[in-house]
């Protein structure tokens, strides 16, 4: 490999290395935000299921009291 090729490779590594690190960090950060949002949505779904169960119990109690 010639000197020109080695210099070009060195410059490419200096330029592309930080760019890969920055974009890799941003990609992982974006993914973690999506995981956090998914966790919040799952918690909301659990709360909704709990509220539905409470409503079922209240409806059953109402039916029992009115009969």
PDB file with SEQRES, HELIX, SHEET and CRYST1 records, atoms N, CA, C and O in Angstrom:
SEQRES   1 A   67  UNK UNK UNK UNK UNK UNK UNK UNK UNK UNK UNK UNK UNK          
SEQRES   2 A   67  UNK UNK UNK UNK UNK UNK UNK UNK UNK UNK UNK UNK UNK          
SEQRES   3 A   67  UNK UNK UNK UNK UNK UNK UNK UNK UNK UNK UNK UNK UNK          
SEQRES   4 A   67  UNK UNK UNK UNK UNK UNK UNK UNK UNK UNK UNK UNK UNK          
SEQRES   5 A   67  UNK UNK UNK UNK UNK UNK UNK UNK UNK UNK UNK UNK UNK          
SEQRES   6 A   67  UNK UNK                                                      
HELIX    1 AA1 UNK A    3  UNK A   66  1                                  64    
CRYST1    1.000    1.000    1.000  90.00  90.00  90.00 P 1           1          
ATOM      1  N   UNK A   1       0.858  -1.175   0.000  1.00  0.00           N  
ATOM      2  CA  UNK A   1       0.000   0.000   0.000  1.00  0.00           C  
ATOM      3  C   UNK A   1       0.903   1.237   0.000  1.00  0.00           C  
ATOM      4  O   UNK A   1       1.896   1.299   0.725  1.00  0.00           O  
ATOM      5  N   UNK A   2       0.548   2.183  -0.799  1.00  0.00           N  
ATOM      6  CA  UNK A   2       1.391   3.369  -0.922  1.00  0.00           C  
ATOM      7  C   UNK A   2       1.168   4.328   0.241  1.00  0.00           C  
ATOM      8  O   UNK A   2       0.222   4.191   1.016  1.00  0.00           O  
ATOM      9  N   UNK A   3       2.031   5.259   0.334  1.00  0.00           N  
ATOM     10  CA  UNK A   3       1.944   6.278   1.390  1.00  0.00           C  
ATOM     11  C   UNK A   3       0.650   7.081   1.244  1.00  0.00           C  
ATOM     12  O   UNK A   3      -0.003   7.409   2.235  1.00  0.00           O  
ATOM     13  N   UNK A   4       0.288   7.391  -0.001  1.00  0.00           N  
ATOM     14  CA  UNK A   4      -0.938   8.168  -0.241  1.00  0.00           C  
ATOM     15  C   UNK A   4      -2.155   7.387   0.273  1.00  0.00           C  
ATOM     16  O   UNK A   4      -3.057   7.965   0.880  1.00  0.00           O  
ATOM     17  N   UNK A   5      -2.174   6.091   0.029  1.00  0.00           N  
ATOM     18  CA  UNK A   5      -3.283   5.264   0.492  1.00  0.00           C  
ATOM     19  C   UNK A   5      -3.358   5.217   2.005  1.00  0.00           C  
ATOM     20  O   UNK A   5      -4.446   5.272   2.578  1.00  0.00           O  
ATOM     21  N   UNK A   6      -2.202   5.115   2.659  1.00  0.00           N  
ATOM     22  CA  UNK A   6      -2.182   5.083   4.127  1.00  0.00           C  
ATOM     23  C   UNK A   6      -2.634   6.412   4.710  1.00  0.00           C  
ATOM     24  O   UNK A   6      -3.356   6.443   5.707  1.00  0.00           O  
ATOM     25  N   UNK A   7      -2.209   7.516   4.088  1.00  0.00           N  
ATOM     26  CA  UNK A   7      -2.635   8.842   4.559  1.00  0.00           C  
ATOM     27  C   UNK A   7      -4.144   8.994   4.375  1.00  0.00           C  
ATOM     28  O   UNK A   7      -4.838   9.497   5.259  1.00  0.00           O  
ATOM     29  N   UNK A   8      -4.644   8.555   3.217  1.00  0.00           N  
ATOM     30  CA  UNK A   8      -6.084   8.632   2.976  1.00  0.00           C  
ATOM     31  C   UNK A   8      -6.852   7.802   4.005  1.00  0.00           C  
ATOM     32  O   UNK A   8      -7.872   8.250   4.528  1.00  0.00           O  
ATOM     33  N   UNK A   9      -6.366   6.599   4.295  1.00  0.00           N  
ATOM     34  CA  UNK A   9      -7.004   5.741   5.278  1.00  0.00           C  
ATOM     35  C   UNK A   9      -6.986   6.382   6.662  1.00  0.00           C  
ATOM     36  O   UNK A   9      -7.979   6.308   7.386  1.00  0.00           O  
ATOM     37  N   UNK A  10      -5.889   7.001   7.035  1.00  0.00           N  
ATOM     38  CA  UNK A  10      -5.771   7.674   8.325  1.00  0.00           C  
ATOM     39  C   UNK A  10      -6.766   8.822   8.430  1.00  0.00           C  
ATOM     40  O   UNK A  10      -7.446   8.970   9.446  1.00  0.00           O  
ATOM     41  N   UNK A  11      -6.850   9.627   7.388  1.00  0.00           N  
ATOM     42  CA  UNK A  11      -7.792  10.766   7.392  1.00  0.00           C  
ATOM     43  C   UNK A  11      -9.234  10.256   7.427  1.00  0.00           C  
ATOM     44  O   UNK A  11     -10.068  10.821   8.133  1.00  0.00           O  
ATOM     45  N   UNK A  12      -9.533   9.202   6.676  1.00  0.00           N  
ATOM     46  CA  UNK A  12     -10.891   8.646   6.679  1.00  0.00           C  
ATOM     47  C   UNK A  12     -11.256   8.132   8.070  1.00  0.00           C  
ATOM     48  O   UNK A  12     -12.388   8.314   8.519  1.00  0.00           O  
ATOM     49  N   UNK A  13     -10.304   7.492   8.756  1.00  0.00           N  
ATOM     50  CA  UNK A  13     -10.575   6.986  10.107  1.00  0.00           C  
ATOM     51  C   UNK A  13     -10.812   8.141  11.074  1.00  0.00           C  
ATOM     52  O   UNK A  13     -11.683   8.051  11.940  1.00  0.00           O  
ATOM     53  N   UNK A  14     -10.060   9.208  10.939  1.00  0.00           N  
ATOM     54  CA  UNK A  14     -10.227  10.374  11.819  1.00  0.00           C  
ATOM     55  C   UNK A  14     -11.595  11.023  11.589  1.00  0.00           C  
ATOM     56  O   UNK A  14     -12.234  11.469  12.541  1.00  0.00           O  
ATOM     57  N   UNK A  15     -12.046  11.078  10.337  1.00  0.00           N  
ATOM     58  CA  UNK A  15     -13.326  11.722  10.029  1.00  0.00           C  
ATOM     59  C   UNK A  15     -14.503  10.791  10.352  1.00  0.00           C  
ATOM     60  O   UNK A  15     -15.482  11.219  10.965  1.00  0.00           O  
ATOM     61  N   UNK A  16     -14.409   9.539   9.946  1.00  0.00           N  
ATOM     62  CA  UNK A  16     -15.553   8.638  10.090  1.00  0.00           C  
ATOM     63  C   UNK A  16     -15.708   8.066  11.500  1.00  0.00           C  
ATOM     64  O   UNK A  16     -16.822   7.727  11.899  1.00  0.00           O  
ATOM     65  N   UNK A  17     -14.632   7.953  12.254  1.00  0.00           N  
ATOM     66  CA  UNK A  17     -14.707   7.405  13.607  1.00  0.00           C  
ATOM     67  C   UNK A  17     -15.663   8.168  14.506  1.00  0.00           C  
ATOM     68  O   UNK A  17     -16.595   7.576  15.050  1.00  0.00           O  
ATOM     69  N   UNK A  18     -15.454   9.469  14.676  1.00  0.00           N  
ATOM     70  CA  UNK A  18     -16.385  10.242  15.526  1.00  0.00           C  
ATOM     71  C   UNK A  18     -17.820  10.249  14.995  1.00  0.00           C  
ATOM     72  O   UNK A  18     -18.777  10.234  15.769  1.00  0.00           O  
ATOM     73  N   UNK A  19     -17.959  10.272  13.656  1.00  0.00           N  
ATOM     74  CA  UNK A  19     -19.318  10.247  13.105  1.00  0.00           C  
ATOM     75  C   UNK A  19     -20.024   8.948  13.459  1.00  0.00           C  
ATOM     76  O   UNK A  19     -21.203   8.966  13.815  1.00  0.00           O  
ATOM     77  N   UNK A  20     -19.325   7.820  13.368  1.00  0.00           N  
ATOM     78  CA  UNK A  20     -19.921   6.546  13.749  1.00  0.00           C  
ATOM     79  C   UNK A  20     -20.280   6.522  15.226  1.00  0.00           C  
ATOM     80  O   UNK A  20     -21.331   6.003  15.600  1.00  0.00           O  
ATOM     81  N   UNK A  21     -19.422   7.075  16.062  1.00  0.00           N  
ATOM     82  CA  UNK A  21     -19.705   7.114  17.498  1.00  0.00           C  
ATOM     83  C   UNK A  21     -20.942   7.972  17.783  1.00  0.00           C  
ATOM     84  O   UNK A  21     -21.813   7.570  18.554  1.00  0.00           O  
ATOM     85  N   UNK A  22     -21.018   9.146  17.164  1.00  0.00           N  
ATOM     86  CA  UNK A  22     -22.148  10.064  17.398  1.00  0.00           C  
ATOM     87  C   UNK A  22     -23.449   9.440  16.927  1.00  0.00           C  
ATOM     88  O   UNK A  22     -24.436   9.432  17.662  1.00  0.00           O  
ATOM     89  N   UNK A  23     -23.459   8.911  15.696  1.00  0.00           N  
ATOM     90  CA  UNK A  23     -24.703   8.339  15.180  1.00  0.00           C  
ATOM     91  C   UNK A  23     -25.086   7.065  15.926  1.00  0.00           C  
ATOM     92  O   UNK A  23     -26.272   6.788  16.108  1.00  0.00           O  
ATOM     93  N   UNK A  24     -24.107   6.297  16.353  1.00  0.00           N  
ATOM     94  CA  UNK A  24     -24.395   5.116  17.161  1.00  0.00           C  
ATOM     95  C   UNK A  24     -25.033   5.495  18.482  1.00  0.00           C  
ATOM     96  O   UNK A  24     -25.996   4.860  18.911  1.00  0.00           O  
ATOM     97  N   UNK A  25     -24.507   6.527  19.133  1.00  0.00           N  
ATOM     98  CA  UNK A  25     -25.077   6.999  20.400  1.00  0.00           C  
ATOM     99  C   UNK A  25     -26.509   7.497  20.199  1.00  0.00           C  
ATOM    100  O   UNK A  25     -27.401   7.176  20.985  1.00  0.00           O  
ATOM    101  N   UNK A  26     -26.719   8.276  19.150  1.00  0.00           N  
ATOM    102  CA  UNK A  26     -28.060   8.799  18.900  1.00  0.00           C  
ATOM    103  C   UNK A  26     -29.044   7.679  18.599  1.00  0.00           C  
ATOM    104  O   UNK A  26     -30.197   7.734  19.027  1.00  0.00           O  
ATOM    105  N   UNK A  27     -28.599   6.666  17.868  1.00  0.00           N  
ATOM    106  CA  UNK A  27     -29.475   5.535  17.562  1.00  0.00           C  
ATOM    107  C   UNK A  27     -29.856   4.784  18.841  1.00  0.00           C  
ATOM    108  O   UNK A  27     -31.022   4.439  19.030  1.00  0.00           O  
ATOM    109  N   UNK A  28     -28.889   4.531  19.709  1.00  0.00           N  
ATOM    110  CA  UNK A  28     -29.187   3.835  20.963  1.00  0.00           C  
ATOM    111  C   UNK A  28     -30.080   4.673  21.861  1.00  0.00           C  
ATOM    112  O   UNK A  28     -30.963   4.140  22.534  1.00  0.00           O  
ATOM    113  N   UNK A  29     -29.856   5.975  21.876  1.00  0.00           N  
ATOM    114  CA  UNK A  29     -30.690   6.860  22.704  1.00  0.00           C  
ATOM    115  C   UNK A  29     -32.123   6.866  22.200  1.00  0.00           C  
ATOM    116  O   UNK A  29     -33.062   6.826  22.995  1.00  0.00           O  
ATOM    117  N   UNK A  30     -32.295   6.915  20.894  1.00  0.00           N  
ATOM    118  CA  UNK A  30     -33.638   6.898  20.322  1.00  0.00           C  
ATOM    119  C   UNK A  30     -34.330   5.590  20.644  1.00  0.00           C  
ATOM    120  O   UNK A  30     -35.528   5.571  20.926  1.00  0.00           O  
ATOM    121  N   UNK A  31     -33.585   4.499  20.604  1.00  0.00           N  
ATOM    122  CA  UNK A  31     -34.151   3.198  20.935  1.00  0.00           C  
ATOM    123  C   UNK A  31     -34.571   3.123  22.387  1.00  0.00           C  
ATOM    124  O   UNK A  31     -35.609   2.541  22.700  1.00  0.00           O  
ATOM    125  N   UNK A  32     -33.784   3.701  23.278  1.00  0.00           N  
ATOM    126  CA  UNK A  32     -34.134   3.654  24.694  1.00  0.00           C  
ATOM    127  C   UNK A  32     -35.376   4.492  24.974  1.00  0.00           C  
ATOM    128  O   UNK A  32     -36.177   4.152  25.844  1.00  0.00           O  
ATOM    129  N   UNK A  33     -35.532   5.576  24.244  1.00  0.00           N  
ATOM    130  CA  UNK A  33     -36.745   6.385  24.417  1.00  0.00           C  
ATOM    131  C   UNK A  33     -37.958   5.569  23.979  1.00  0.00           C  
ATOM    132  O   UNK A  33     -38.996   5.595  24.640  1.00  0.00           O  
ATOM    133  N   UNK A  34     -37.833   4.850  22.876  1.00  0.00           N  
ATOM    134  CA  UNK A  34     -38.950   4.024  22.423  1.00  0.00           C  
ATOM    135  C   UNK A  34     -39.275   2.937  23.438  1.00  0.00           C  
ATOM    136  O   UNK A  34     -40.445   2.631  23.664  1.00  0.00           O  
ATOM    137  N   UNK A  35     -38.253   2.352  24.049  1.00  0.00           N  
ATOM    138  CA  UNK A  35     -38.495   1.337  25.070  1.00  0.00           C  
ATOM    139  C   UNK A  35     -39.197   1.956  26.274  1.00  0.00           C  
ATOM    140  O   UNK A  35     -40.084   1.337  26.863  1.00  0.00           O  
ATOM    141  N   UNK A  36     -38.805   3.171  26.637  1.00  0.00           N  
ATOM    142  CA  UNK A  36     -39.450   3.848  27.767  1.00  0.00           C  
ATOM    143  C   UNK A  36     -40.915   4.140  27.440  1.00  0.00           C  
ATOM    144  O   UNK A  36     -41.800   3.919  28.266  1.00  0.00           O  
ATOM    145  N   UNK A  37     -41.157   4.634  26.237  1.00  0.00           N  
ATOM    146  CA  UNK A  37     -42.536   4.904  25.837  1.00  0.00           C  
ATOM    147  C   UNK A  37     -43.359   3.620  25.836  1.00  0.00           C  
ATOM    148  O   UNK A  37     -44.522   3.630  26.239  1.00  0.00           O  
ATOM    149  N   UNK A  38     -42.767   2.521  25.389  1.00  0.00           N  
ATOM    150  CA  UNK A  38     -43.462   1.244  25.392  1.00  0.00           C  
ATOM    151  C   UNK A  38     -43.788   0.805  26.814  1.00  0.00           C  
ATOM    152  O   UNK A  38     -44.860   0.255  27.069  1.00  0.00           O  
ATOM    153  N   UNK A  39     -42.872   1.046  27.730  1.00  0.00           N  
ATOM    154  CA  UNK A  39     -43.116   0.693  29.129  1.00  0.00           C  
ATOM    155  C   UNK A  39     -44.269   1.527  29.693  1.00  0.00           C  
ATOM    156  O   UNK A  39     -45.095   1.007  30.443  1.00  0.00           O  
ATOM    157  N   UNK A  40     -44.331   2.798  29.344  1.00  0.00           N  
ATOM    158  CA  UNK A  40     -45.422   3.660  29.808  1.00  0.00           C  
ATOM    159  C   UNK A  40     -46.757   3.178  29.237  1.00  0.00           C  
ATOM    160  O   UNK A  40     -47.766   3.148  29.942  1.00  0.00           O  
ATOM    161  N   UNK A  41     -46.756   2.806  27.972  1.00  0.00           N  
ATOM    162  CA  UNK A  41     -47.992   2.319  27.347  1.00  0.00           C  
ATOM    163  C   UNK A  41     -48.452   1.026  28.007  1.00  0.00           C  
ATOM    164  O   UNK A  41     -49.643   0.840  28.255  1.00  0.00           O  
ATOM    165  N   UNK A  42     -47.510   0.137  28.290  1.00  0.00           N  
ATOM    166  CA  UNK A  42     -47.881  -1.117  28.960  1.00  0.00           C  
ATOM    167  C   UNK A  42     -48.463  -0.847  30.346  1.00  0.00           C  
ATOM    168  O   UNK A  42     -49.420  -1.505  30.756  1.00  0.00           O  
ATOM    169  N   UNK A  43     -47.898   0.106  31.059  1.00  0.00           N  
ATOM    170  CA  UNK A  43     -48.418   0.467  32.380  1.00  0.00           C  
ATOM    171  C   UNK A  43     -49.833   1.033  32.257  1.00  0.00           C  
ATOM    172  O   UNK A  43     -50.699   0.728  33.077  1.00  0.00           O  
ATOM    173  N   UNK A  44     -50.067   1.859  31.231  1.00  0.00           N  
ATOM    174  CA  UNK A  44     -51.415   2.389  30.998  1.00  0.00           C  
ATOM    175  C   UNK A  44     -52.402   1.262  30.708  1.00  0.00           C  
ATOM    176  O   UNK A  44     -53.531   1.280  31.198  1.00  0.00           O  
ATOM    177  N   UNK A  45     -51.976   0.288  29.915  1.00  0.00           N  
ATOM    178  CA  UNK A  45     -52.850  -0.838  29.597  1.00  0.00           C  
ATOM    179  C   UNK A  45     -53.175  -1.625  30.863  1.00  0.00           C  
ATOM    180  O   UNK A  45     -54.318  -2.039  31.058  1.00  0.00           O  
ATOM    181  N   UNK A  46     -52.174  -1.836  31.731  1.00  0.00           N  
ATOM    182  CA  UNK A  46     -52.431  -2.534  32.996  1.00  0.00           C  
ATOM    183  C   UNK A  46     -53.445  -1.767  33.840  1.00  0.00           C  
ATOM    184  O   UNK A  46     -54.336  -2.364  34.445  1.00  0.00           O  
ATOM    185  N   UNK A  47     -53.306  -0.436  33.880  1.00  0.00           N  
ATOM    186  CA  UNK A  47     -54.253   0.380  34.648  1.00  0.00           C  
ATOM    187  C   UNK A  47     -55.663   0.284  34.074  1.00  0.00           C  
ATOM    188  O   UNK A  47     -56.640   0.226  34.820  1.00  0.00           O  
ATOM    189  N   UNK A  48     -55.765   0.268  32.758  1.00  0.00           N  
ATOM    190  CA  UNK A  48     -57.083   0.162  32.123  1.00  0.00           C  
ATOM    191  C   UNK A  48     -57.714  -1.184  32.445  1.00  0.00           C  
ATOM    192  O   UNK A  48     -58.903  -1.254  32.755  1.00  0.00           O  
ATOM    193  N   UNK A  49     -56.913  -2.271  32.374  1.00  0.00           N  
ATOM    194  CA  UNK A  49     -57.440  -3.595  32.732  1.00  0.00           C  
ATOM    195  C   UNK A  49     -57.925  -3.607  34.179  1.00  0.00           C  
ATOM    196  O   UNK A  49     -58.974  -4.178  34.476  1.00  0.00           O  
ATOM    197  N   UNK A  50     -57.175  -2.985  35.075  1.00  0.00           N  
ATOM    198  CA  UNK A  50     -57.583  -2.945  36.482  1.00  0.00           C  
ATOM    199  C   UNK A  50     -58.899  -2.175  36.643  1.00  0.00           C  
ATOM    200  O   UNK A  50     -59.770  -2.583  37.412  1.00  0.00           O  
ATOM    201  N   UNK A  51     -59.038  -1.065  35.918  1.00  0.00           N  
ATOM    202  CA  UNK A  51     -60.276  -0.290  35.986  1.00  0.00           C  
ATOM    203  C   UNK A  51     -61.458  -1.089  35.432  1.00  0.00           C  
ATOM    204  O   UNK A  51     -62.564  -1.015  35.967  1.00  0.00           O  
ATOM    205  N   UNK A  52     -61.225  -1.845  34.370  1.00  0.00           N  
ATOM    206  CA  UNK A  52     -62.295  -2.678  33.803  1.00  0.00           C  
ATOM    207  C   UNK A  52     -62.723  -3.744  34.805  1.00  0.00           C  
ATOM    208  O   UNK A  52     -63.917  -4.003  34.959  1.00  0.00           O  
ATOM    209  N   UNK A  53     -61.767  -4.359  35.483  1.00  0.00           N  
ATOM    210  CA  UNK A  53     -62.105  -5.360  36.496  1.00  0.00           C  
ATOM    211  C   UNK A  53     -62.918  -4.733  37.630  1.00  0.00           C  
ATOM    212  O   UNK A  53     -63.874  -5.332  38.121  1.00  0.00           O  
ATOM    213  N   UNK A  54     -62.531  -3.522  38.044  1.00  0.00           N  
ATOM    214  CA  UNK A  54     -63.303  -2.833  39.088  1.00  0.00           C  
ATOM    215  C   UNK A  54     -64.729  -2.548  38.617  1.00  0.00           C  
ATOM    216  O   UNK A  54     -65.683  -2.710  39.378  1.00  0.00           O  
ATOM    217  N   UNK A  55     -64.868  -2.124  37.365  1.00  0.00           N  
ATOM    218  CA  UNK A  55     -66.196  -1.853  36.833  1.00  0.00           C  
ATOM    219  C   UNK A  55     -67.032  -3.126  36.778  1.00  0.00           C  
ATOM    220  O   UNK A  55     -68.230  -3.094  37.057  1.00  0.00           O  
ATOM    221  N   UNK A  56     -66.405  -4.249  36.418  1.00  0.00           N  
ATOM    222  CA  UNK A  56     -67.124  -5.528  36.391  1.00  0.00           C  
ATOM    223  C   UNK A  56     -67.636  -5.882  37.785  1.00  0.00           C  
ATOM    224  O   UNK A  56     -68.775  -6.319  37.946  1.00  0.00           O  
ATOM    225  N   UNK A  57     -66.783  -5.688  38.789  1.00  0.00           N  
ATOM    226  CA  UNK A  57     -67.198  -5.986  40.165  1.00  0.00           C  
ATOM    227  C   UNK A  57     -68.337  -5.075  40.605  1.00  0.00           C  
ATOM    228  O   UNK A  57     -69.293  -5.531  41.233  1.00  0.00           O  
ATOM    229  N   UNK A  58     -68.238  -3.796  40.280  1.00  0.00           N  
ATOM    230  CA  UNK A  58     -69.295  -2.860  40.649  1.00  0.00           C  
ATOM    231  C   UNK A  58     -70.601  -3.213  39.952  1.00  0.00           C  
ATOM    232  O   UNK A  58     -71.673  -3.145  40.554  1.00  0.00           O  
ATOM    233  N   UNK A  59     -70.508  -3.589  38.685  1.00  0.00           N  
ATOM    234  CA  UNK A  59     -71.712  -3.981  37.944  1.00  0.00           C  
ATOM    235  C   UNK A  59     -72.314  -5.248  38.526  1.00  0.00           C  
ATOM    236  O   UNK A  59     -73.535  -5.354  38.645  1.00  0.00           O  
ATOM    237  N   UNK A  60     -71.485  -6.198  38.885  1.00  0.00           N  
ATOM    238  CA  UNK A  60     -71.983  -7.434  39.491  1.00  0.00           C  
ATOM    239  C   UNK A  60     -72.644  -7.135  40.837  1.00  0.00           C  
ATOM    240  O   UNK A  60     -73.707  -7.679  41.138  1.00  0.00           O  
ATOM    241  N   UNK A  61     -72.019  -6.267  41.653  1.00  0.00           N  
ATOM    242  CA  UNK A  61     -72.636  -5.884  42.929  1.00  0.00           C  
ATOM    243  C   UNK A  61     -73.975  -5.196  42.706  1.00  0.00           C  
ATOM    244  O   UNK A  61     -74.933  -5.460  43.433  1.00  0.00           O  
ATOM    245  N   UNK A  62     -74.054  -4.320  41.713  1.00  0.00           N  
ATOM    246  CA  UNK A  62     -75.304  -3.624  41.426  1.00  0.00           C  
ATOM    247  C   UNK A  62     -76.390  -4.605  41.008  1.00  0.00           C  
ATOM    248  O   UNK A  62     -77.535  -4.500  41.446  1.00  0.00           O  
ATOM    249  N   UNK A  63     -76.024  -5.558  40.159  1.00  0.00           N  
ATOM    250  CA  UNK A  63     -77.009  -6.573  39.726  1.00  0.00           C  
ATOM    251  C   UNK A  63     -77.482  -7.413  40.888  1.00  0.00           C  
ATOM    252  O   UNK A  63     -78.670  -7.720  40.991  1.00  0.00           O  
ATOM    253  N   UNK A  64     -76.566  -7.790  41.765  1.00  0.00           N  
ATOM    254  CA  UNK A  64     -76.934  -8.593  42.934  1.00  0.00           C  
ATOM    255  C   UNK A  64     -77.858  -7.800  43.861  1.00  0.00           C  
ATOM    256  O   UNK A  64     -78.824  -8.359  44.381  1.00  0.00           O  
ATOM    257  N   UNK A  65     -77.581  -6.512  44.078  1.00  0.00           N  
ATOM    258  CA  UNK A  65     -78.392  -5.698  44.978  1.00  0.00           C  
ATOM    259  C   UNK A  65     -79.783  -5.434  44.404  1.00  0.00           C  
ATOM    260  O   UNK A  65     -80.756  -5.361  45.155  1.00  0.00           O  
ATOM    261  N   UNK A  66     -79.890  -5.290  43.083  1.00  0.00           N  
ATOM    262  CA  UNK A  66     -81.191  -4.971  42.508  1.00  0.00           C  
ATOM    263  C   UNK A  66     -82.071  -6.205  42.354  1.00  0.00           C  
ATOM    264  O   UNK A  66     -83.282  -6.064  42.185  1.00  0.00           O  
ATOM    265  N   UNK A  67     -81.513  -7.392  42.405  1.00  0.00           N  
ATOM    266  CA  UNK A  67     -82.339  -8.611  42.279  1.00  0.00           C  
ATOM    267  C   UNK A  67     -82.723  -9.057  43.603  1.00  0.00           C  
ATOM    268  O   UNK A  67     -83.419 -10.064  43.737  1.00  0.00           O  
TER     269      UNK A  67                                                      
END                                                                             
